[in-house]
Amino acid sequence: MVKPRQLGHLVLRVRDLEASEKWYSEVLGLHTTNKRPGQMIFMSARDDSSHELALVSVGEDAPGPEETRVGLYHFAWEMESFEDLKALYEHMKAKDVNIGGIGDHGVSMGVYLFDPDGNEIEVYHEMPQSEWVVGEDGDLFRAEYPHKLEAETVPA
């Protein structure tokens, strides 16, 4: 069976294109790879990709996301190491980013945050498969990740 290798990119509709570009640059460290002024901005975390994120302008009066909406729940950026995740988490706190929570997923640790339009993002570190532990109930995601970001880290 033919299958995809990995998620290629995500497109978000945003109210303020320039503010969103600045936020993704300053908070997540993405760089802009291409611009269509007033319409779209393409951004990447990698140097060898045209983009992993595209931002599309929908204007200031666009309705906001709702808790029960159908569609995007969140998208996730994988970090190289737990130390990188911890450093980015400290950076987000210093930038007063809207952080929704921290999730211990057993094989991974994630931080959930919101961009200026309320889109939910997860940044996470996943352990190598050789280190995965199955929880007591047999659920791969119910074991405990070996490191904590803060005392309030909770299983998710």
HELIX and SHEET records of a PDB file:
HELIX    1   1 LEU A   17  LEU A   28  1                                  12    
HELIX    2   2 PHE A   82  ALA A   94  1                                  13    
HELIX    3   3 GLN A  129  GLU A  131  5                                   3    
SHEET    1   A 4 LEU A  10  VAL A  14  0                                        
SHEET    2   A 4 LEU A  53  SER A  57  1                                        
SHEET    3   A 4 MET A  40  SER A  44 -1                                        
SHEET    4   A 4 HIS A  31  ARG A  36 -1                                        
SHEET    1   B 5 PHE A  75  GLU A  78  0                                        
SHEET    2   B 5 GLU A 120  GLU A 126  1                                        
SHEET    3   B 5 SER A 108  PHE A 114 -1                                        
SHEET    4   B 5 ASN A  98  ASP A 104 -1                                        
SHEET    5   B 5 VAL A 154  PRO A 155  1                                        
END                                                                             
